[in-house]
Amino acid sequence: MPASPSTARAINDRLALRLLQHEGPLTAGQLKQLTGLSRPSVADLVERLQGSGLITVVGETGERRRGPNARLYGIVADRAHLAALDVRTEGVSVVVADLLGAQLAEASLPIDGGIRPDAAVERAVALVERTARAGGASRLHTVGVGAPGLIDPATGDLRDFTSLPTWHRRLVAALTARLPARVLVENETNLAARAEQRDGAARDHDTFVLLWLGAGTGAAVVLDGVLRRGASGGAGEIGFLPVPGTGGLPSATACDGGFHSLAGSGAVEELAADHGLKATPGPQELPAAACVRRAVEVDHAPFLDALADRVAVAAASVAAVLDPGCVVLGGELGRAGGEALADRVGARLAAMSPLRTEVRATALGGTAVLRGALLTARDAAQDEVFSPGA
């Protein structure tokens, strides 16, 4: 059944907006070529999108002005403003951007663990508001939040885990109440994986796993280009994975005895001490990450080999179950270990598993969670703003 004229126009408008989003400013002639539409259809399309305030003339092609055919059309980027948050145990980072994702302002704020939860929430929300004003955003359309913990797939809420600071669990509700914006929350590891797939180490893979090595451990599973969260949102909670070498088993309420006991930050600090490795952490740097960074700087092979042995246990388990073909090492420790750690884990994995699995270091480093949160906010905002009648 052929589409109605109004439906066809909506489809064509959406196609043109996506082309302008990904290809940058285009002339009417270029839109005609890329869409396959007739010249009159493109002219009508451009008029509609200009009339709705979604696109505007941003310049002309060529060294000389050549009239209407040379006009370059681009998306009105300030039609909506976005914010992305990376929520950490020790603080929060914020980026404000326009509808196309261009960053307008950024800021971060440490939050002391001894501060009252309501005061911590107030500081975090005020930081978002100040950063928005600094970026020239009088109103935020969508806010993406990356945080540790499980996200309930039914409600989208951050689930209550006793290991998380109380202010984490209150922040999303406070942002929703205070800001005239849609607030979307997602697990930090999932956001990092999304960013690595779009712009980082997994750009050439539709199927991969990101291992998060930080204060805690986790994994994000992407199969055939789709992030898989599991029935309860807990896919990738490998901190609870029973593994040899921990002297115990995890429980339903604690991951002690699981993979966390091998590769969580506390365990890695102990491993570094056993190898006589010391390092002074930088501002807001995990002590364990500082040790891994220092080990790479001085080529401390015994420590890096021992750490790779531990990480390979989880990588081999993931490979045996999912056969992802690619594992990306993310998080603070994965970033600090870089290629030196990834190469070692890859060599051990090749010896442990018959399934060919490439191990890569994060390509986005400490920006992965913020980048993923911004991508989430941008895609959601564009879906709404670019929809017919928006």
Summary of the structure (lengths in Angstrom):
residues: 390
radius of gyration: 23.6
end to end distance: 26.0
largest distance: 76.1
contacts: 1339
relative contact order: 0.12
helix: 47%
strand: 20%
